[in-house]
């Protein structure tokens, strides 16, 4: 309760007492004024009034002192309450501080452990660096060996290529096809060095100009590339061996056409028959030419340059022709 509320309460009580005494004094005055008391009675009445006023004053002072004491007690209680609250806050802060100190202690302990681990790791890293340096050196040696191995392999490849080229270039010819080799080629199918054709180029004994040009184009395409072989009498899509009409397959005539329809004669060209399971196929062996590029004469009389590209013949440009001339 606030000080103002206590004073108001005490004032209300004092006013109530004063009103009560005043009412009683008024009754005494009325009694004496009606009965016309004697001087003694009036004296007694006046005395009672003074006594009542004195009583009221004393009671007022007592109430006032009591109110002050109550206010002091309340203030004291309030101060004590605040002190208790502060003590509680201090205790709570002490607990929090204790927890913080414990946390700091744990962190310090953890830091020390981490420091030990870090030192161990740094030692390991230092050792790893030393090992890494050795490994790097070893890798360098291995890389050098690898490069040397690659160079050696490339050299061996080039040597094999040169040996392979030497077999088909110049005066060398392809080995004649055997039945077993034919069966192997039949399983592998067409490639950049093998072409199957269902029948002969010519449909009659006398060759027509388009047939001559087509035959010459195939010859120069293989000669301008890595050489190869054309086999007549095999269906190129199904690889079924159907054979050829031997009356239309005349090697001497074909060699003459190849010579007359190309810009320069392809050397070591071989044309011969091969009997497989009772059926005759025609074989045309074309070595890689050392005198390339060769051209063939088309139906208009123009000379065209072709190479073998995968399983097809491809016309080449002037730059490719120049490059081929430089690489002779």
MITOR-828357 format. One record per residue (C-alpha): residue in one letter; x, z, y. Coordinates in nm, 2 decimals. Each point is the difference from the previous one (the first is absolute). Layout:
A|X|Z|Y
...
***
This chain:
X|0.00|0.00|0.00
X|0.13|-0.09|0.35
X|0.06|0.25|0.27
X|-0.28|-0.14|0.22
X|-0.25|0.03|-0.28
X|0.10|0.37|-0.06
X|-0.04|0.09|0.37
X|-0.34|-0.18|0.02
X|-0.12|0.19|-0.30
X|0.11|0.34|0.14
X|-0.16|-0.08|0.34
X|-0.32|-0.07|-0.17
X|0.00|0.33|-0.19
X|0.09|0.20|0.33
X|-0.29|-0.18|0.18
X|-0.24|0.10|-0.28
X|0.11|0.37|0.03
X|-0.03|-0.01|0.38
X|-0.35|-0.15|-0.03
X|-0.10|0.27|-0.25
X|0.13|0.29|0.22
X|-0.15|-0.15|0.31
X|-0.34|-0.02|-0.17
X|0.03|0.37|-0.10
X|0.11|0.11|0.35
X|-0.30|-0.19|0.14
X|-0.22|0.20|-0.23
X|0.16|0.32|0.12
X|-0.05|-0.10|0.36
X|-0.36|-0.08|-0.07
X|-0.05|0.33|-0.17
X|0.15|0.20|0.28
X|-0.17|-0.20|0.27
X|-0.34|0.05|-0.16
X|0.03|0.37|-0.07
X|0.19|0.08|0.32
X|0.28|0.19|-0.16
X|0.17|0.29|0.15
X|0.34|-0.03|0.17
X|0.14|0.11|-0.33
X|-0.18|-0.28|-0.18
X|0.13|-0.25|0.25
X|0.35|0.14|-0.04
X|-0.03|-0.04|-0.37
X|-0.13|-0.35|0.04
X|0.28|-0.10|0.24
X|0.25|0.16|-0.24
X|-0.13|-0.20|-0.29
X|0.03|-0.32|0.21
X|0.36|0.08|0.07
X|0.07|0.09|-0.36
X|-0.16|-0.33|-0.11
X|0.20|-0.20|0.25
X|0.32|0.19|-0.10
X|-0.09|-0.07|-0.37
X|-0.04|-0.36|0.07
X|0.33|-0.02|0.18
X|0.18|0.18|-0.28
X|-0.17|-0.22|-0.26
X|0.09|-0.31|0.20
X|0.37|0.11|0.02
X|-0.01|0.08|-0.37
X|-0.14|-0.34|-0.08
X|0.25|-0.16|0.23
X|0.29|0.18|-0.17
X|-0.15|-0.08|-0.34
X|-0.03|-0.37|0.10
X|0.36|-0.01|0.12
X|0.11|0.17|-0.32
X|-0.21|-0.25|-0.20
X|0.15|-0.28|0.19
X|0.35|0.14|-0.06
X|-0.08|0.03|-0.37
X|-0.13|-0.35|-0.01
X|0.31|-0.13|0.18
X|0.22|0.20|-0.23
X|-0.19|-0.14|-0.30
X|0.03|-0.35|0.14
X|0.37|0.04|0.06
X|0.04|0.13|-0.35
X|-0.20|-0.29|-0.13
X|0.22|-0.24|0.19
X|0.30|0.18|-0.13
X|-0.13|-0.02|-0.35
X|-0.06|-0.37|0.05
X|0.35|-0.05|0.14
X|0.14|0.20|-0.29
X|-0.20|-0.22|-0.24
X|0.13|-0.31|0.18
X|0.36|0.14|-0.01
X|-0.04|0.07|-0.38
X|-0.13|-0.35|-0.05
X|0.29|-0.14|0.20
X|0.24|0.22|-0.20
X|-0.15|-0.15|-0.32
X|0.03|-0.35|0.13
X|0.36|0.07|0.11
X|0.07|0.14|-0.35
X|-0.14|-0.31|-0.16
X|0.21|-0.22|0.24
X|0.31|0.20|-0.09
X|-0.08|-0.04|-0.36
X|-0.04|-0.37|0.05
X|0.32|-0.02|0.20
X|0.17|0.18|-0.29
X|-0.14|-0.24|-0.25
X|0.10|-0.29|0.21
X|0.35|0.14|0.04
X|0.02|0.05|-0.37
X|-0.13|-0.35|-0.07
X|0.24|-0.15|0.26
X|0.29|0.18|-0.17
X|-0.11|-0.15|-0.33
X|-0.05|-0.34|0.15
X|0.34|0.03|0.16
X|0.15|0.07|-0.34
X|-0.18|-0.29|-0.15
X|0.11|-0.22|0.29
X|0.36|0.10|-0.05
X|-0.03|-0.08|-0.37
X|-0.17|-0.33|0.09
X|0.27|-0.09|0.25
X|0.26|0.07|-0.26
X|-0.19|-0.22|-0.24
X|-0.03|-0.27|0.27
X|0.37|0.02|0.07
X|0.06|-0.04|-0.37
X|-0.26|-0.27|-0.02
X|0.18|-0.18|0.29
X|0.32|0.01|-0.18
X|-0.17|-0.13|-0.32
X|-0.19|-0.26|0.22
X|0.33|-0.12|0.15
X|0.13|-0.05|-0.36
X|-0.32|-0.17|-0.10
X|0.02|-0.22|0.31
X|0.35|-0.10|-0.09
X|-0.11|-0.06|-0.36
X|-0.30|-0.21|0.13
X|0.24|-0.20|0.21
X|0.21|-0.07|-0.31
X|-0.31|-0.09|-0.20
X|-0.12|-0.22|0.28
X|0.33|-0.18|0.01
X|-0.01|-0.04|-0.38
X|-0.36|-0.12|0.03
X|0.10|-0.26|0.27
X|0.29|-0.11|-0.22
X|-0.23|-0.03|-0.30
X|-0.25|-0.21|0.21
X|0.28|-0.22|0.12
X|0.13|-0.04|-0.36
X|-0.35|-0.08|-0.12
X|-0.06|-0.25|0.28
X|0.34|-0.16|-0.09
X|-0.10|-0.01|-0.37
X|-0.34|-0.16|0.10
X|0.17|-0.26|0.21
X|0.25|-0.06|-0.28
X|-0.28|-0.05|-0.25
X|-0.19|-0.23|0.24
X|0.32|-0.21|0.05
X|0.04|-0.01|-0.38
X|-0.37|-0.09|-0.04
X|0.03|-0.27|0.27
X|0.31|-0.14|-0.15
X|-0.20|-0.06|-0.32
X|-0.25|-0.23|0.17
X|0.20|-0.14|0.30
X|0.24|-0.29|0.00
X|0.07|-0.14|-0.34
X|-0.17|0.28|-0.19
X|-0.34|-0.06|-0.17
X|-0.28|0.23|-0.13
X|0.02|0.08|-0.37
X|-0.25|-0.21|-0.19
X|-0.33|0.18|-0.06
X|-0.07|0.13|-0.35
X|-0.33|0.08|-0.17
X|0.07|0.38|0.01
X|0.09|-0.02|0.37
X|-0.30|-0.22|0.07
X|-0.23|0.27|-0.16
X|0.17|0.27|0.22
X|-0.06|-0.21|0.32
X|-0.36|-0.06|-0.10
X|-0.06|0.37|-0.01
X|0.16|0.06|0.34
X|-0.20|-0.28|0.17
X|0.09|-0.20|0.31
X|0.26|0.12|0.25
X|0.24|-0.13|0.27
X|0.21|-0.15|-0.28
X|-0.28|-0.12|-0.24
X|-0.29|-0.24|0.04
X|-0.26|-0.10|-0.27
X|-0.19|-0.33|0.03
X|-0.29|-0.11|-0.23
X|0.11|-0.36|-0.03
X|0.26|-0.25|0.10
X|0.02|-0.11|0.36
X|-0.09|-0.36|-0.09
X|-0.34|-0.09|-0.16
X|0.13|-0.34|-0.11
X|0.33|-0.15|-0.10
X|0.04|-0.14|0.35
X|0.04|0.27|0.26
X|-0.20|-0.01|0.32
X|0.16|0.09|0.34
X|-0.19|0.34|0.03
X|0.12|0.10|-0.35
X|0.36|-0.09|0.09
X|-0.02|0.20|0.32
X|-0.15|0.30|-0.17
X|0.27|0.00|-0.27
X|0.28|-0.03|0.26
X|-0.14|0.28|0.21
X|0.01|0.24|-0.30
X|0.36|-0.11|-0.07
X|0.13|0.07|0.35
X|-0.20|0.33|0.03
X|0.19|0.15|-0.29
X|0.33|-0.16|0.09
X|-0.02|0.13|0.36
X|-0.07|0.35|-0.14
X|0.16|0.18|-0.30
X|-0.08|-0.28|-0.25
X|-0.25|0.03|-0.27
X|-0.20|-0.17|-0.27
X|-0.32|-0.20|-0.02
X|-0.19|-0.01|-0.34
X|-0.26|-0.27|-0.05
X|-0.29|0.04|-0.25
X|-0.10|0.36|0.08
X|-0.32|0.10|0.19
X|0.13|0.20|0.30
X|-0.31|0.23|0.02
X|-0.05|0.08|-0.37
X|0.36|-0.07|-0.11
X|-0.15|-0.19|-0.30
X|0.25|-0.25|-0.16
X|-0.18|-0.33|-0.03
X|0.30|-0.24|-0.01
X|0.05|-0.33|0.17
X|-0.04|-0.37|-0.07
X|0.35|-0.09|-0.11
X|-0.05|-0.37|0.09
X|-0.02|0.10|0.37
X|0.29|0.24|-0.02
X|0.31|-0.22|0.05
X|0.31|0.20|0.12
X|0.19|-0.31|0.11
X|-0.28|-0.12|0.23
X|-0.05|0.35|0.14
X|0.38|0.03|0.08
X|-0.01|-0.33|0.18
X|-0.31|0.11|0.21
X|0.17|0.33|0.08
X|0.31|-0.19|0.13
X|-0.19|-0.26|0.20
X|-0.25|0.24|0.16
X|0.25|0.27|0.12
X|0.24|-0.02|0.29
X|0.30|0.08|-0.22
X|-0.01|0.00|-0.37
X|-0.04|0.35|-0.16
X|0.29|0.03|-0.24
X|-0.02|0.12|-0.36
X|-0.38|-0.05|-0.02
X|-0.11|0.01|-0.37
X|-0.33|-0.12|-0.14
X|-0.08|0.03|-0.37
X|-0.29|0.07|-0.25
X|-0.05|0.32|-0.20
X|-0.22|0.03|-0.30
X|-0.19|0.34|-0.03
X|-0.25|0.06|-0.28
X|-0.04|-0.37|-0.06
X|-0.06|-0.08|0.37
X|0.25|-0.17|0.23
X|0.06|0.14|0.35
X|0.22|-0.16|0.26
X|0.28|0.20|0.15
X|0.17|-0.07|0.34
X|0.30|0.21|0.08
X|0.11|0.01|0.37
X|0.32|0.19|0.10
X|0.05|0.14|0.34
X|0.17|-0.27|0.20
X|0.33|0.05|0.18
X|-0.08|-0.29|0.22
X|-0.33|0.13|0.14
X|-0.22|-0.05|0.19
X|-0.16|-0.29|-0.18
X|-0.31|-0.19|0.13
X|-0.25|-0.22|-0.18
X|-0.19|-0.31|0.12
X|-0.37|0.06|0.04
X|-0.27|-0.27|-0.04
X|0.05|-0.10|0.37
X|0.37|-0.05|-0.05
X|0.09|0.32|0.20
X|0.26|0.24|-0.13
X|-0.12|0.36|-0.04
X|0.20|0.32|-0.09
X|-0.15|0.25|-0.24
X|0.11|0.32|-0.17
X|-0.14|0.21|-0.28
X|-0.19|0.30|0.13
X|-0.14|0.22|-0.27
X|-0.20|-0.22|-0.23
X|-0.06|-0.27|0.26
X|0.19|-0.26|0.20
X|0.04|0.07|0.37
X|0.10|-0.24|0.29
X|0.29|0.13|0.21
X|0.07|-0.03|0.37
X|0.29|-0.15|0.19
X|0.17|0.34|0.05
X|-0.02|0.07|-0.37
X|0.15|-0.34|-0.08
X|0.29|0.08|0.25
X|0.06|0.34|-0.16
X|0.01|-0.16|-0.34
X|0.26|-0.25|0.12
X|0.21|0.28|0.14
X|-0.01|0.19|-0.33
X|0.13|-0.29|-0.21
***
